[in-house]
Amino acid sequence: MILYGLSTCDTCRKAMKALSATGRPVRLQDVRDEPLTEDQRAAFLARFGDKLVNRASTTWRGLSETERQSDPDTLLARHPTLMKRPVIDRDGVLYLGFGSDVQAALLT
């Protein structure tokens, strides 16, 4: 299982702890240190669309209006921390966030 996010993100740390407790190996890919590849971004955007861009983030608030008009792929390539976190890949199935629905699917 791969968790894409930030090592400093509270939600990502909570998800890592809970997922690791299931006994399955979980690897964190910190998107700040190891940005998503073009193929990963394409797969994530195909699955989640615009929901992948976190418009409530500090990074988003720091963007100019012109930058905000860029397509999501360009935004995420330039600003990896704009990705809503975490994205979890379990055996090729992608999950976004760590809400109760994702927890129910992954922790049982």
CYANA upper distance limits for C-alpha pairs under 8 A (distance plus 0.5 A):
  1 MET  CA     24 ARG  CA      8.02
  1 MET  CA     25 PRO  CA      6.89
  1 MET  CA     26 VAL  CA      5.38
  1 MET  CA     27 ARG  CA      6.88
  1 MET  CA     88 ILE  CA      7.69
  1 MET  CA     89 ASP  CA      6.18
  1 MET  CA     90 ARG  CA      5.22
  1 MET  CA     91 ASP  CA      7.17
  2 ILE  CA     26 VAL  CA      6.13
  2 ILE  CA     27 ARG  CA      5.36
  2 ILE  CA     28 LEU  CA      6.45
  2 ILE  CA     29 GLN  CA      7.47
  2 ILE  CA     88 ILE  CA      6.28
  2 ILE  CA     89 ASP  CA      5.68
  2 ILE  CA     90 ARG  CA      7.24
  3 LEU  CA     12 CYS  CA      8.28
  3 LEU  CA     16 MET  CA      7.95
  3 LEU  CA     26 VAL  CA      7.40
  3 LEU  CA     27 ARG  CA      6.56
  3 LEU  CA     28 LEU  CA      5.32
  3 LEU  CA     29 GLN  CA      6.62
  3 LEU  CA     86 PRO  CA      6.84
  3 LEU  CA     87 VAL  CA      6.40
  3 LEU  CA     88 ILE  CA      5.02
  3 LEU  CA     89 ASP  CA      6.95
  4 TYR  CA     28 LEU  CA      6.46
  4 TYR  CA     29 GLN  CA      5.39
  4 TYR  CA     30 ASP  CA      6.65
  4 TYR  CA     31 VAL  CA      6.99
  4 TYR  CA     85 ARG  CA      7.68
  4 TYR  CA     86 PRO  CA      6.05
  4 TYR  CA     87 VAL  CA      5.56
  4 TYR  CA     88 ILE  CA      6.64
  5 GLY  CA      9 CYS  CA      7.88
  5 GLY  CA     12 CYS  CA      6.69
  5 GLY  CA     28 LEU  CA      7.61
  5 GLY  CA     29 GLN  CA      6.86
  5 GLY  CA     30 ASP  CA      5.72
  5 GLY  CA     31 VAL  CA      6.22
  5 GLY  CA     83 MET  CA      8.30
  5 GLY  CA     85 ARG  CA      5.85
  5 GLY  CA     86 PRO  CA      5.38
  5 GLY  CA     87 VAL  CA      7.18
  6 LEU  CA     12 CYS  CA      7.04
  6 LEU  CA     29 GLN  CA      8.05
  6 LEU  CA     30 ASP  CA      5.19
  6 LEU  CA     31 VAL  CA      6.68
  6 LEU  CA     32 ARG  CA      7.24
  6 LEU  CA     81 THR  CA      8.28
  6 LEU  CA     85 ARG  CA      8.23
  6 LEU  CA     86 PRO  CA      8.42
  7 SER  CA     12 CYS  CA      7.33
  7 SER  CA     13 ARG  CA      7.22
  7 SER  CA     28 LEU  CA      8.11
  7 SER  CA     30 ASP  CA      6.45
  8 THR  CA     12 CYS  CA      8.22
  8 THR  CA     13 ARG  CA      7.91
  9 CYS  CA     13 ARG  CA      6.74
 10 ASP  CA     14 LYS  CA      6.63
 11 THR  CA     15 ALA  CA      6.59
 11 THR  CA     85 ARG  CA      7.91
 11 THR  CA     86 PRO  CA      7.79
 11 THR  CA     98 PHE  CA      7.59
 12 CYS  CA     16 MET  CA      6.55
 12 CYS  CA     85 ARG  CA      7.29
 12 CYS  CA     86 PRO  CA      6.22
 13 ARG  CA     17 LYS  CA      6.67
 14 LYS  CA     18 ALA  CA      6.73
 15 ALA  CA     19 LEU  CA      6.39
 15 ALA  CA     86 PRO  CA      8.46
 15 ALA  CA     98 PHE  CA      7.07
 16 MET  CA     20 SER  CA      6.36
 16 MET  CA     26 VAL  CA      7.59
 16 MET  CA     28 LEU  CA      8.13
 17 LYS  CA     21 ALA  CA      6.73
 18 ALA  CA     22 THR  CA      7.45
 18 ALA  CA    107 LEU  CA      8.02
 19 LEU  CA     23 GLY  CA      8.08
 19 LEU  CA     24 ARG  CA      7.65
 19 LEU  CA     26 VAL  CA      7.45
 19 LEU  CA    106 LEU  CA      7.96
 19 LEU  CA    107 LEU  CA      7.18
 20 SER  CA     24 ARG  CA      6.55
 20 SER  CA     25 PRO  CA      6.87
 20 SER  CA     26 VAL  CA      6.62
 22 THR  CA    107 LEU  CA      7.19
 29 GLN  CA     33 ASP  CA      8.47
 29 GLN  CA     34 GLU  CA      7.06
 30 ASP  CA     34 GLU  CA      6.33
 30 ASP  CA     35 PRO  CA      7.93
 31 VAL  CA     35 PRO  CA      4.87
 31 VAL  CA     36 LEU  CA      6.68
 31 VAL  CA     80 PRO  CA      6.50
 31 VAL  CA     81 THR  CA      7.58
 32 ARG  CA     80 PRO  CA      6.62
 32 ARG  CA     81 THR  CA      7.09
 35 PRO  CA     77 ALA  CA      8.23
 35 PRO  CA     80 PRO  CA      6.85
 36 LEU  CA     40 GLN  CA      6.25
 36 LEU  CA     41 ARG  CA      6.61
 36 LEU  CA     77 ALA  CA      8.07
 36 LEU  CA     80 PRO  CA      8.03
 37 THR  CA     41 ARG  CA      6.73
 38 GLU  CA     42 ALA  CA      6.64
 38 GLU  CA     77 ALA  CA      8.46
 39 ASP  CA     43 ALA  CA      6.67
 40 GLN  CA     44 PHE  CA      6.59
 41 ARG  CA     45 LEU  CA      6.44
 41 ARG  CA     73 ASP  CA      7.12
 41 ARG  CA     76 LEU  CA      8.18
 42 ALA  CA     46 ALA  CA      6.48
 42 ALA  CA     73 ASP  CA      7.91
 43 ALA  CA     47 ARG  CA      6.78
 44 PHE  CA     48 PHE  CA      6.46
 44 PHE  CA     49 GLY  CA      7.95
 44 PHE  CA     52 LEU  CA      7.86
 44 PHE  CA     94 LEU  CA      8.14
 45 LEU  CA     49 GLY  CA      5.00
 45 LEU  CA     50 ASP  CA      7.58
 45 LEU  CA     52 LEU  CA      7.12
 45 LEU  CA     72 PRO  CA      8.36
 45 LEU  CA     73 ASP  CA      8.05
 47 ARG  CA     94 LEU  CA      8.01
 48 PHE  CA     52 LEU  CA      6.26
 48 PHE  CA     96 LEU  CA      8.16
 50 ASP  CA     72 PRO  CA      7.10
 51 LYS  CA     84 LYS  CA      7.98
 52 LEU  CA     72 PRO  CA      8.49
 52 LEU  CA     83 MET  CA      6.11
 52 LEU  CA     84 LYS  CA      5.76
 52 LEU  CA     96 LEU  CA      8.28
 53 VAL  CA     72 PRO  CA      7.18
 53 VAL  CA     76 LEU  CA      7.96
 53 VAL  CA     82 LEU  CA      6.14
 53 VAL  CA     83 MET  CA      5.52
 53 VAL  CA     84 LYS  CA      6.13
 54 ASN  CA     60 TRP  CA      7.70
 54 ASN  CA     82 LEU  CA      5.90
 54 ASN  CA     83 MET  CA      6.15
 54 ASN  CA     84 LYS  CA      5.21
 55 ARG  CA     60 TRP  CA      6.08
 55 ARG  CA     61 ARG  CA      8.18
 55 ARG  CA     82 LEU  CA      8.05
 56 ALA  CA     60 TRP  CA      7.18
 56 ALA  CA     61 ARG  CA      7.91
 57 SER  CA     61 ARG  CA      7.00
 57 SER  CA     82 LEU  CA      7.31
 58 THR  CA     62 GLY  CA      6.85
 59 THR  CA     63 LEU  CA      7.16
 59 THR  CA     79 HIS  CA      8.23
 59 THR  CA     81 THR  CA      7.43
 59 THR  CA     82 LEU  CA      6.70
 60 TRP  CA     68 ARG  CA      8.08
 60 TRP  CA     82 LEU  CA      7.09
 63 LEU  CA     67 GLU  CA      6.39
 63 LEU  CA     68 ARG  CA      6.80
 64 SER  CA     68 ARG  CA      6.81
 65 GLU  CA     69 GLN  CA      7.08
 66 THR  CA     70 SER  CA      7.69
 67 GLU  CA     75 LEU  CA      8.11
 68 ARG  CA     75 LEU  CA      8.24
 70 SER  CA     74 THR  CA      6.83
 70 SER  CA     75 LEU  CA      6.69
 71 ASP  CA     75 LEU  CA      6.82
 72 PRO  CA     76 LEU  CA      6.58
 73 ASP  CA     77 ALA  CA      6.59
 74 THR  CA     78 ARG  CA      6.69
 75 LEU  CA     79 HIS  CA      6.27
 75 LEU  CA     80 PRO  CA      8.27
 75 LEU  CA     82 LEU  CA      7.97
 76 LEU  CA     80 PRO  CA      5.39
 76 LEU  CA     81 THR  CA      8.00
 76 LEU  CA     82 LEU  CA      6.61
 76 LEU  CA     83 MET  CA      6.98
 84 LYS  CA     96 LEU  CA      7.93
 84 LYS  CA     97 GLY  CA      7.48
 85 ARG  CA     96 LEU  CA      7.27
 85 ARG  CA     97 GLY  CA      5.86
 85 ARG  CA     98 PHE  CA      8.48
 86 PRO  CA     96 LEU  CA      6.52
 86 PRO  CA     97 GLY  CA      5.43
 86 PRO  CA     98 PHE  CA      7.31
 87 VAL  CA     94 LEU  CA      7.25
 87 VAL  CA     95 TYR  CA      6.10
 87 VAL  CA     96 LEU  CA      5.16
 87 VAL  CA     97 GLY  CA      6.64
 88 ILE  CA     94 LEU  CA      6.11
 88 ILE  CA     95 TYR  CA      5.57
 88 ILE  CA     96 LEU  CA      7.00
 88 ILE  CA     97 GLY  CA      8.38
 89 ASP  CA     93 VAL  CA      6.03
 89 ASP  CA     94 LEU  CA      5.16
 89 ASP  CA     95 TYR  CA      7.05
 90 ARG  CA     94 LEU  CA      7.06
 95 TYR  CA    102 VAL  CA      7.06
 96 LEU  CA    102 VAL  CA      8.04
 97 GLY  CA    102 VAL  CA      7.66
 98 PHE  CA    102 VAL  CA      5.97
 98 PHE  CA    103 GLN  CA      6.66
 99 GLY  CA    103 GLN  CA      6.67
100 SER  CA    104 ALA  CA      6.48
101 ASP  CA    105 ALA  CA      6.86
102 VAL  CA    106 LEU  CA      6.60
103 GLN  CA    107 LEU  CA      5.93
103 GLN  CA    108 THR  CA      8.44
104 ALA  CA    108 THR  CA      6.63
